[in-house]
Amino acid sequence: MALFVSSIFAVMLFVLPAFAQTDTHPIPENASAKRYSDGWECNVGYRLNENACVAVVVPQNAFATNRSYGPGWECLHGFRKTDDAECVAVDVPEGGFLDPSGERWRCLRGYIKVDDACQEIVLPANAYLADTSDGSNWTCERGFELAGDQCTAIVVPANAFLNGSGYGQPWTCERGFFEKAGLCEAVVIPENAYFDDATYGSGWKCDRGYAASGETCELTVVPENAHLDRSGNRWECDRNFQKSKGQCVLNN
């Protein structure tokens, strides 16, 4: 008998604190005990207000999210949330369209945003709409260049062609011509020379065995014990010889 009473007393010591805690901190209506920790939380569709769980009020033009976090609702597509917890229609101006997010608008191609409106882009003559990284709304057509807010024709000199470059000189001289004072002059190739299309220099190079001298190519005289170097226009001494006074002498 004494053993039975002791057992009852031990069980009561274990249970009574739980009853006391429940009585002291009761779970309010529309709430449930937390699954993995102590305490309680409001059920889905309810939010904590002081020590009570009150129903989420879904405003007009919104829907309930049925989530335990956030306000519990979101605006319908085509509506946006205001600071007053309301959903107002997104006012799309003429020339605009509703963004896929459903919360804002953007301007159609050919229009630019100005304050709360979409203003039509006015193209100058010889221009076209363009989406560029520098923010320009239009670009001049090929053969024209920007001058203020207009597109003017590029003056291409004789013996030149448009190069399509986005910067610098918009035209390039044709093969056999070089730029000089805004014009393309013919390259005059002297005897014993050939045309060189390098972007610098005179536009010609001397043949192998000849060296440039002013506007002509003179024969390169190779002394004894020497040979033409890699360029073919100068000479250098053979191995075991060194240059001395225009000759190649034995290197003792």
matplotlib code that plots the C-alpha trace (Angstrom):
import matplotlib.pyplot as plt

x = [0.0, 2.8, 4.5, 1.3, 0.8, 4.4, 4.0, 0.9, 2.7, 5.6, 3.3, 1.5, 4.8, 5.6, 2.2, 1.2, 3.8, 2.5, -1.0, 0.2, 2.1, -1.0, -3.2, -0.7, 0.0, -3.0, -2.9, -5.3, -8.0, -6.9, -3.4, -1.5, 1.5, 4.8, 5.9, 9.6, 9.9, 8.1, 5.3, 2.6, 1.9, -1.1, -2.7, -2.6, -4.9, -4.4, -1.8, -0.7, -2.2, -1.0, -1.8, -4.5, -4.7, -6.9, -8.1, -6.1, -8.2, -7.7, -8.4, -10.3, -8.4, -6.1, -6.0, -4.9, -1.5, -2.2, 1.3, 2.3, 4.7, 4.2, 0.9, -1.1, -2.2, -0.9, -2.4, -3.9, -2.1, -2.5, -2.8, -0.1, 0.1, -0.1, 1.2, -2.4, -2.4, -4.7, -4.5, -5.0, -5.0, -1.8, -2.6, -0.9, -0.5, -1.0, 2.0, 2.8, 2.1, 1.8, 5.0, 5.0, 5.3, 1.8, 2.8, 4.3, 4.3, 6.9, 6.8, 6.5, 9.3, 9.2, 8.2, 10.3, 9.2, 8.6, 7.3, 4.1, 3.6, 5.1, 6.2, 6.5, 10.1, 10.4, 12.9, 14.9, 15.4, 17.8, 17.6, 16.1, 15.1, 17.9, 18.4, 21.9, 23.9, 24.4, 20.7, 20.2, 16.7, 17.7, 20.8, 21.8, 21.5, 24.7, 26.2, 25.0, 26.5, 25.0, 25.2, 23.3, 19.9, 20.0, 21.6, 23.8, 25.3, 29.0, 31.1, 33.3, 36.2, 37.1, 38.9, 37.5, 34.7, 32.6, 34.2, 31.3, 33.4, 31.5, 34.3, 37.1, 37.2, 34.0, 35.7, 38.9, 41.0, 40.9, 43.8, 46.6, 45.6, 46.5, 44.8, 46.3, 44.5, 41.1, 41.6, 42.8, 45.9, 47.4, 50.5, 53.4, 55.5, 59.1, 61.1, 62.3, 59.5, 56.0, 52.8, 52.5, 49.0, 50.2, 48.3, 51.5, 54.5, 54.8, 52.6, 55.4, 58.5, 61.7, 62.3, 64.8, 68.3, 67.2, 67.0, 64.8, 66.5, 64.0, 61.3, 63.5, 64.9, 68.7, 70.6, 72.1, 75.8, 76.9, 80.7, 82.8, 82.2, 78.7, 75.1, 71.7, 69.9, 66.4, 64.8, 66.5, 67.2, 70.3, 73.5, 75.4, 78.7, 79.2, 80.0, 83.6, 83.6, 82.7, 81.8, 84.5, 84.4, 81.7, 83.5, 83.6, 87.0, 88.1, 87.3, 90.6]
y = [0.0, 2.4, 1.6, 2.4, 5.8, 6.7, 5.9, 8.1, 11.0, 10.7, 10.8, 13.9, 15.7, 15.1, 16.1, 19.0, 21.4, 20.8, 21.6, 24.6, 25.8, 25.2, 27.1, 30.0, 30.2, 28.8, 28.3, 30.9, 30.1, 29.6, 28.6, 25.4, 24.2, 24.4, 21.1, 21.2, 23.7, 25.1, 27.6, 28.0, 29.8, 31.0, 28.7, 29.4, 32.2, 34.0, 36.5, 37.3, 40.5, 41.0, 37.6, 36.6, 35.1, 37.1, 36.2, 37.6, 40.2, 39.9, 43.2, 43.7, 42.6, 40.3, 36.6, 34.6, 33.0, 30.4, 30.9, 31.3, 34.2, 37.6, 39.5, 36.4, 37.9, 39.2, 41.4, 40.0, 40.3, 43.9, 45.3, 46.7, 47.0, 50.4, 51.6, 51.4, 47.6, 47.9, 46.6, 49.3, 48.8, 49.4, 52.3, 51.5, 54.7, 54.8, 53.3, 51.1, 47.5, 45.6, 44.1, 40.3, 40.8, 42.3, 45.1, 47.8, 48.9, 49.5, 51.4, 49.7, 49.8, 53.2, 55.0, 56.3, 56.7, 60.4, 60.7, 58.6, 58.5, 56.9, 59.4, 58.4, 58.7, 61.1, 59.8, 62.2, 61.6, 58.8, 57.2, 54.0, 52.7, 51.0, 49.4, 50.4, 50.2, 53.9, 54.6, 56.0, 55.6, 55.8, 55.4, 57.0, 54.7, 53.6, 56.4, 59.0, 60.4, 62.1, 65.9, 67.4, 65.7, 65.0, 62.5, 64.1, 62.3, 61.3, 62.8, 60.0, 61.3, 59.8, 56.4, 55.7, 53.6, 53.5, 51.3, 50.9, 51.9, 53.2, 55.7, 57.6, 58.1, 56.6, 56.0, 54.2, 54.8, 52.0, 49.8, 51.7, 55.0, 56.7, 59.4, 62.9, 66.0, 64.4, 63.0, 59.7, 60.1, 57.4, 55.7, 56.4, 53.2, 53.8, 51.4, 48.2, 48.5, 47.0, 48.2, 47.7, 48.0, 48.7, 51.4, 53.4, 54.2, 55.4, 52.7, 50.8, 48.7, 48.1, 44.8, 42.4, 43.7, 47.3, 49.9, 53.0, 56.3, 59.2, 58.3, 55.8, 52.3, 52.0, 48.8, 47.4, 46.9, 43.8, 43.8, 40.8, 38.3, 39.7, 38.8, 40.3, 40.2, 38.9, 42.1, 41.7, 45.4, 45.6, 43.5, 41.9, 40.3, 36.5, 34.6, 35.2, 38.6, 42.0, 45.3, 47.9, 51.1, 49.6, 46.3, 42.9, 42.1, 38.9, 38.7, 37.8]
z = [0.0, 0.9, -2.4, -4.3, -2.6, -3.2, -6.9, -7.1, -5.4, -7.9, -10.9, -9.5, -9.0, -12.7, -14.1, -11.9, -13.3, -16.8, -15.7, -13.9, -17.0, -19.2, -16.8, -16.5, -20.3, -22.1, -25.9, -27.3, -29.8, -33.4, -32.3, -31.9, -29.9, -31.9, -33.3, -32.6, -29.7, -26.7, -26.9, -29.5, -32.8, -34.7, -37.2, -40.9, -41.8, -38.4, -37.2, -33.6, -32.2, -28.6, -27.0, -29.4, -32.9, -35.1, -38.6, -41.6, -43.3, -47.1, -48.8, -52.0, -55.2, -53.1, -52.3, -49.1, -49.3, -46.6, -45.3, -41.7, -42.6, -44.2, -44.2, -45.2, -48.5, -51.8, -54.5, -57.6, -60.9, -62.2, -58.7, -56.3, -52.6, -50.9, -47.6, -46.3, -46.9, -49.9, -53.5, -56.1, -59.9, -61.8, -64.1, -67.4, -69.6, -73.4, -75.1, -72.2, -71.0, -67.8, -66.6, -66.2, -62.4, -62.6, -60.2, -62.5, -66.1, -68.8, -72.1, -75.5, -78.0, -79.7, -76.5, -73.6, -69.9, -68.9, -65.3, -65.3, -69.0, -72.1, -74.7, -78.3, -79.6, -82.6, -85.1, -87.1, -90.8, -91.7, -88.2, -86.7, -83.3, -81.4, -78.0, -77.1, -73.8, -73.7, -73.4, -76.9, -78.3, -81.9, -84.1, -87.4, -90.5, -92.3, -94.2, -91.7, -88.5, -85.4, -85.5, -82.6, -82.7, -86.4, -88.8, -91.5, -94.4, -94.1, -96.7, -98.1, -100.3, -103.6, -103.5, -100.0, -98.5, -95.3, -92.7, -90.3, -87.3, -84.3, -83.4, -85.2, -88.9, -90.5, -93.8, -95.0, -98.1, -100.7, -101.4, -103.2, -101.5, -98.2, -96.2, -96.3, -95.2, -95.3, -98.8, -100.3, -102.4, -104.6, -103.3, -105.7, -105.8, -106.9, -109.0, -107.2, -104.6, -104.0, -102.4, -98.6, -97.1, -93.5, -91.7, -91.2, -93.3, -96.9, -98.4, -100.1, -99.3, -101.2, -102.9, -101.4, -102.0, -102.1, -99.3, -99.0, -99.7, -99.6, -102.2, -104.1, -103.5, -104.0, -104.5, -101.2, -101.8, -99.8, -98.9, -98.9, -96.0, -95.5, -96.5, -96.5, -93.1, -92.4, -93.7, -97.0, -97.2, -95.0, -94.7, -91.8, -91.4, -91.7, -88.6, -87.3, -88.9, -87.5, -89.1, -89.3, -91.5, -93.8, -94.2, -92.6, -91.0, -89.4, -85.7, -84.1]

ax = plt.figure().add_subplot(projection="3d")
ax.plot(x, y, z, "-o")
ax.set_aspect("equal")
plt.show()
